[in-house]
Amino acid sequence: MAQDTSRNVGPLILVGPPGSGKGTQAKRIAERYGIPQISTGDILRDNVARGTELGMQAKSVMARGDLVPDNLVCDMVATRLRQADCERGFVLDGFPRTAAQAGWLDAFFEHEFFDNSHGKCLPIVILMDVDYNLLKARITGRRSCPTCGRIYNVHSQPPRIDEVCDLDGSKLVTRNDDREEVIGERLAAYEEQTRPVVDYYKRKGRLVSVNADLPVEEVGARIIRAIENRNAAETVRPSSGA
């Protein structure tokens, strides 16, 4: 995939149900534009591992078996987005998860937005739209390498040797939350919590729906076209003078 690391891209947000391919496409976008892929899971693990103040607070919450509250998650995200490697843009993978987080993110951009010399660079939000039955097959077929983290799928992207990582020969594993008995709960949680995020950005006129049933390369091409179309529109838009 050709790289374009010379200009501002702005904030990119990928939303969609578990198994829709958000992580795969986020990595492809990050590589193409030379911007970081940011997931709240990675941020949380990093803060806990480094023993930051926010990480210690989150660790104590998780030790009680509770969900990390929005204020802690948002503070961690804000700290990450202020780092130098985010100056030209970034890909948010798995955030915002709720309408409240989406509202917080808009307020954050209002005060700390990307100035691409043509005014505000509002986020483009890509909805990974996928058929329910295909989604189940993707999730139940997903395998990961416990050593290098590479993701496979026994149906669509199998390893060369069954259940063995191509890169380091480790035995592949199935994540607990990819097991069939918990898939229904994960999808129900998505509908309850994250579907309102889709509606939020749809009302804002920033949502672009992409058919994620298609092969990975075609999905990626459609996402890139959506990004390029947004950036072209930003380029020709006159400055607000604000």
Summary of the structure (lengths in Angstrom):
residues: 242
radius of gyration: 18.5
end to end distance: 36.8
largest distance: 59.2
contacts: 698
relative contact order: 0.17
helix: 50%
strand: 16%
